[in-house]
Amino acid sequence: MSPISSHRRNLAAGAIAVTAALVAATFQTATASAAPTDHATAIAQARANVTHNAGVFGFGDGQDLQVKDVIIDADGTQHVRFDRTFQGLPVVGGDLVVHQDARGRLKDSSRAAAHEAAVASIVPKVPAQTSASRALQSAPSIGSATSSPELVVWAADGTPRLAWKTTVAGVGDHGQPAGKVVVTDASTGEQIESYDSEHQASGTGHSEYTGDITIDTTAQSGGFALIDPVRKHTTRDAHNVSAGSLKASSGTLFTDTDNTWGDGKKFSTDRATAAVDAHANTAWTYDYYKNTFGRSGIKNDGKGATVFVHVGTDWDNAQWSDSCFCMMTGDGDGSKDPEQVDLDTMGHEMTHGVTSATANLRYSGESGGLNESTSDIFGTMVEWYANSKVDTPDYLFSDQSTPPWLRRMDKPSLDGGSADCWTSKVGQLDVHNSSGVGNHFFYLASEGSGSKTINGFTYNSPTCNQSTVTGIGNQKVAKIWYRALTVYMTSTTNYKAARTATLSAAKDLYGATSTEYKAVAAAWSAVSVS
């Protein structure tokens, strides 16, 4: 199943309302020669057929044909596609296809909206400079922009008129190629239409962790790029530069000619393989926050991040950078741990950005543990949201990229350093270990205490006060935690304050006497937070 929603747009230049007008008429056929054996012969015959049937094609004085494509079927049937010009100007919406048999005899035709292509004059009343300036003004979000006007016969709506087709080209918010085409009437200056020149496409990715998947890419000149036009993130190769020296414009954007990416292998020599997982899992994370909480992107401003793969040398880590607004992933340790681009790891790191944009939990002491726990919780929830058959949802963090797992929620202390229960010394631990208290709370509130098997994996979660806790499901607990994070927590929230914050959130969402409120209280008490 693809993590990518399909919102295809047909934005090719001049492709508005292009209709296949199959003309039913009596054709005059040029003298047929022997069956053509090459494209050149088919093209010559097609040109002759257009000339001999000028009324059918709307082909007249001042026009010329430019070959765009030739297809010859197995039975010899030929399909020759032409663009048209009028007095040397491209006719947008004037393209046509000549269909002819194996001997070059005209069988049928297809054409775009325009029949006629002639205009009274090819001298514009509006200067090129005016068109260029207005086009730049209409594309303020494109950085380092240049504006290139081209005089055309615009006939995409079926009525030929002289127009300026101006292309604004530059870079987007994160250094990705960005462009816009603005079409204006060359006589009046009236804008006819505008559209993005960078187009969305659906690519095929052979991923490391979730099999073959569909990813949103952007069509551009010469192929495709890992730019998600829906969620606005871009995926780049850091070329093993260290994380500390990266900025959003570093590295190179991943591009490809056929929109098929990666080879699906761990420790792959194909650098695009890690990029497939990173690109797709960033989309899953965006979609989780958007569809669950209505949050549009990390900062809730609709802007996408820059995602880097191949950061550092044998860097067995991943991290989020607020200053760069970047997600950075390493290649693993080169032997046991592969690339750090699995689903819960990506969700974890991007959640650091969400935390920074909301409560901004200080990355030290108990608030630091809560910061890490927040990322573990929502990284886990992104995995449950994706519900991949290959990467089965669980309560094991980074089990794919750091096997068998880096941390687990049912009994955090099994990693040898994390805390199951709160004590006055928890704040002295490394934040990745003090996060155990919050993770344990989340598991207990979601699934309850004791032994149970979930999605084929057996957990056995104890309580610190020997109580029995009944869970309410992770979706409800995540909803409560998100409201606490975004409404009640502050930069210095500790575990006791987190209990208060989540109880306030549970009260807001479900009521003070609700099962959910009581479950949150019981789970905190079960990890010794009161």
N, C-alpha and C positions, 0 to 999 in steps of 0.2 A: 504494500500500500504506500502510496506516495505521501510525504509530509507536506506537499506543496499544493496549494489551491491553484486551480487553473483559471486565470483571468486573461485569456488571450486577446490581443488587440491587433487588428490588421492595420499597420501604420506605414506600409511601404509607400514611398513617394508616388503620389498620383493614383493611389489605389482605392480612393473613395468611390463607392458605387460603381465599381468596375463590373460590367455585366457581360456574360457570354452570350452575345447576340448571334445565334445560329441563323444565318440568312438562307431562307428558302427561296431560291430564284433560279432562273435558267442561266447557267454559267457558259461563257465562251471559253473554250480551252485552247491554250496555245498548242502549236503542233507538238505532239508527243514524240519524244525521242526514245531511245532504248532505255530500259529501266536503269535509273541512276545507281551508280556504285559508290558514290561518295556524297558528302554533304554539299560540296560546291555545286554539283549538278542539280541537287534538289533545291538549293537556294536560287540558282539561276532560273529554274523552271517556275518557282514560286513568284519571283519578281515578274516574270512574263505573265503569269496568271493574274496578278494584281493589275498590271497595266491593261490587259485585255478585258478586265471586268472592273474598270475604274468606277462605274456607277454604283456597283455593289459595295465596294470598299470605301467610297468617298474619296478616292485618290485623284488628285488634280494637279494643276500647274503649281510649281513652287515646292511640291512635296518630294520627299525622298524616303527611302526605307533603310533602316539599320538592323542588321541581323542580330537577334538576341539569343536564339536557341534553335536547335534542330533535333527532332526526335524521329527516328526511323523504326517502325514496328517490325516485328519478325516477318510479316507478310509483305514488307516493302512499302506499306503506307507511310506517307511522310507528313510531318507537322512542322512547319517553319514559322517561327515567331519573329515578328518585326516590331521595332519601335519606329515611329514616324517623326519626321522633321518638316517644318515649313519655313522656307527661305533660310535654312540653316539652324532654326530654333527648334529645340525639342518640343514635341506635342505631348503634353501630359494628359493621359487618358485617350491617346490615339493609337495605342498598340493593337496589334491584330495577329491572328494566326491563320495561315493558309494550310488547309488540309487537302492533300492530293494523293492519288494512288501510286502504285509502284512505277508507273510510266510517266508520272508527273502531271497527270490530268486532274484538274480541279474537282474536288468532291464537295467541299463545304468550306465555311469560314467561321471564325469567331473574332469578335472585336470588342474593344472596351467601349465606354460610353460615347465617345466622339465618332461621328460619321464624317462630317466635314472637319477640315483642319485649318482652313484659310481665315486670316484676319485682314482687315482693311489696311492696316499699317503695322510695321514692326518698329516704329520709332516711339519710344515711351515718352509720355508727358511728365511722369514723375521720375526724377533722377535716381540713379542707382544709389548714390550716397544717402539720399533720404530714406530709401527702403532699408539700407543697411543699418542706419541709425535707429529707425523705429523697431527693427527686429531685435537689436541689442536691448532696447528698453523693455521689450516684452519678455526677456529671459534673464531677469535679475539674479536668479539662483545659480547661473552658470558662471564659474570663475574663469579668469584668463581667457575670456571669450573673444573670438574673431567672428566677423560677419561677412559672408560671401554671397552677394546677390547674383542671380542668373536670370536672364531674360528668357521667358518660355511662352509658348502658346498653351494656356491653361484650358483644357477641355474635359476635365474629369467629371464635370456635371453635364456634359453633352453639348455645351455651347462654347465655342472657341472665343477666347479673348486674350489679349496681350497681358502678361503678368510678370511680376518679379517673384521668383522662388528663392528666398534667402535662407541660407543655412547658417545657424549660429552654432559654433563648435567650441568646446572648452572642457572644463573638468567640473565634476560635481563636488558635493560636500566632503567626500573621502578620497578624492583624487581619481575617481573613476571617469572614463570618457562620458561626456554629457553633450547633448545637442538638441536643437530645436529647428524645425523648418517653419518659416512664416511665409505665406503666399499672399501677395497684395496685388490689386488691380493696377497695372502700369499706367492707366489713364487717369484714375481717380484717387489712387492711394488707399482705397478701401481694402481692409483685410478680408481675404476670402476664407482662409482657414489657417490653422497652425497645429502642429503635432510634434511629438518627440521623434527624434531621429535615431535614438537608441531603443531597440525593440525587445520586448519580452519573448522568451522562448522556453520550451521545456526540454531539458537535457536529460540524458541517461547517465547515471553515476554508478560505478562499480565500487561500492564502499567497503571499508574494512570491517565494520561492526554490524551493519544492518542489511547486507546483501545488495541486490540491485534496486536502485531507487530512482525516482524522478526528482530533478532539482530545477528550480527556476533560474534561468540564465538570461542574458541580454544579447540579442543579435546585434552585431556591429560589422563594420566593413571587414571583409575577409574571414568572418567566422562568428565566434561567440565568446562571451566573457562571463566569469563568475561574479556577476552583479545581480543581486536579487531585486527586480524592479518593484516587487510588492512590499518587501520589508526593508529595502534600501541598504542592506549590508553588502559589502564587497569582500572577497576572499583573495588573499595575496600570499605569495611565496616570500618569506623573510630571508631566504638564502642563508640560513643558519647564522644570521646576525644575532647578537645577544639581545635579550629583551630590553635591557636598559637603554639601548641606543636606538630603539625603534620609535618612529613617529608615523602618523597615519599615511603619509605619502611614501614610506619606505618600501623596499622590495619591489616586486612586480606583480601586476594583476594576472591571474590565471586566465589564459585564452586558449581556444581550441577551434579547429576548423570544422569538425563534424558534430560537435555538441555531445560527444560521448567521452566520459571522463573516468580515469583511474582503471586499475586492474583487479580490485577487490582483495588484494593480498596484504597481510600484515608485514611490517618491515619492508614495504614495497620500494622498489627502485623508481617507480612511476610517481613523481612528486605530486601529481594531481590526485592520487588516491586519498591521501590524508585531507586534501582540500575538499573532496566530495563529502566526507563525514562532517567536516567543520562547517561547510556551507549549509548542508541539510539540517544539522543539529542546531545551528543558529536559527534557522527558520522554525524548527520545532519549538525552540524556547520562546521566540517572538510570538508564535501562534498560541502557546499555552497562556502567556500573560495576557494576550489580546482577547482570546476567547473565554478565558476564565474570569479575568478581572477588568476587562475593558481597557487594559493598559497598552498604549501604542508605543512600543519600543522601550529601551532602557530608561530613558528620562521622561517617558510618556509624552514625547514631542514629535513622534513619528519619524525620527531620524535613525538611520541605521548605523551600525558600528563597522569598523574595519576589523576583519578577522585574519590573523596571520597563522600560517602553519610553517613548520620547519624553522622554529626559532631556536637559536643556540646550537650547541654540539652535544649530542647525547643528553639533552635537557629533559629529564623525566618529570615534567611539570607542565602546568598551564596557569595562566593568571589573567586578571582583568586590570587594565590601566585606565583610570579616570582621566588623567591628563592627556593621554593619547586618544581616548575613547576607542580603545582597541582590545580585542580578545587575542591572546597570544598562546600558542600551543607548541610544545616541544615534540621531539621525535622519540621519546622514551629513552631507555638506557641502552638500546642497541642489541639487547640479547633476550631479556625476559619480558620487559614492558614495551609494547609497541607505541605508536603515536598517541598522544594524549588528546584525542578528538572524539571519544565516545560520548554518548548522549548525556549521561548524568554529569560528566565532567564539564561539558560545554554549558549545560544549564546552571551548574554550580558557579562557574566563573562569571557568567553574565549576570547572575543574581547579585554578585558583589556590586555591580553597577547599579542595580535597582536599589540595593541597600544604601549606597552612597547618595543616590538621588532622593531618598526618603529619610529614614531615621539617622542615617550616617553613623551607625554604631562604631564607636572608637575602636580601633584594631589593637586593643590591649586589655588585659584583665578580663573580667567577666563579660564586658560588652564585646570584647574581641571574640570570645567563645560564642556568644550569641550571633555575632556577624558570620562566623564560620558555620554555625548550626543553621542559620537562615539559608545559606547557600546549599548546604547538604539537603535541607528539607525541600527546597524548590528544585534543585537538581534531580532529586528523587521523583518529585511530582511531574517534572517534564518527561521523565522516563515512563511514568504511569500514564501520562496523557498520550504519548506516542504509541504505547501498547504494541511494540514491535514483537513479532513472532520470533525474531532472531535474537534481539536483546530483551529478554523477558523482564517485565517490571519486577523490582524487588526492593529490599531495604538494605542493600549492599552498595556502598558507594565506590565507584571506580572499579567495579569488578571486571570490566572488559579490558581496560587499559593497564590496570595494576592487579593482575590476577593473584590469588583468588578474590581479593577485595582489599581496598585501602582502609576503609572504615565500615562499620556496620551499626545499625541503629538498635537492634533488639538488646544487645549487650555490648556496649561500646568498649568495655575494658578488654575484650578479646583481642584487640589489636596490640595489647601490651602497654598502652600508655594513656588511653582515654578514660575519663571518669564516668562511671555509671550513675553516681549520686553526688549531690552537692555537699561540699564542706566549705569551711571558711578558707581553705587553702586552694580551692579550685581556680581562683583568679591568678594564682602564681604559675599555673601550668601554661604550656604553649597553647595558643588559641585553638589549634587543631585538636588538642586533647581536651581542653575545657569545654569544647563544643559537644562532648559526649553527653553532658547533662541535658542539653536542649534536644539532641537527637533521640535520647532515651525517652524523654517526655513525649516527643512526637510519635514514636513507635507505640508507646503504651496508650496514648490517647486515640491513636488510629486503630490499632489491632487488639489491644488489651494484653494482659500478662499471661505467662505460662507458655506451654509448648503448643505449636500449631504449624501446619504446613500451608504455605501460600505460594501459588504458582509453581509448585514442585520443590520448593526449598523449605526446609524445616528451621523454625526459629524457636527460641526458648528464652523469653524475657522475664527476668526477675523483677521484684520491686524492692526498694530500699527499706520499706516499712512493713514488709511481709503482708501487704494488702493484696486484694484481687481487683484488678482494673478491667473494666469492660470498654472496648474501643467503640468509636462512633464513625470510623472510616476516615481515610486520609484526606478525602476531598473536603470534608467539613473542617478538619483540623487545619489544613492548609488555608482555607478561607478565613478562619479565625486568626491564624498567624499573620496572614497578609494584612488584614485590617489592623491588627496590633502594630505591625511594622510601620504602616503608612499613616496611622492616625495617632497612636499612643506612645510608641517608643521614641526615645531621644538618643543622642550620641553617647550618653553615659548610662543607659539602662543596664542594670545588672539582673541576675536571675530572679531575685525577689520582685523587682519592678516588672520583669517580663511576665511573671505570674499575674500581677495586677493588670498589666496591659492586655494579656490574652483573655482574662476573665471579663474585662470591660468590653473587649471585642465580641466575646461569646454572648454577653448580655445584649449588646446592640443587635446581634444577628439572630439570636434564638430566644432570648429572654432569661431573666435571672433565676427562674425556677425550672429551666429546661434541662433535659437530659444532657445536652451538649455542654452547658455551663458546669454541671456537676461532674461530667467526665473530664473536663479541663482541670478542675480543681483536684480531682482524685489523681490524675496523672502527675501533676506537679508535686503533690504530697508524696507520691510513690517514688519520686527521685529526690526527696528530702528538701524540696523548696516550699516553704510555707510563709 
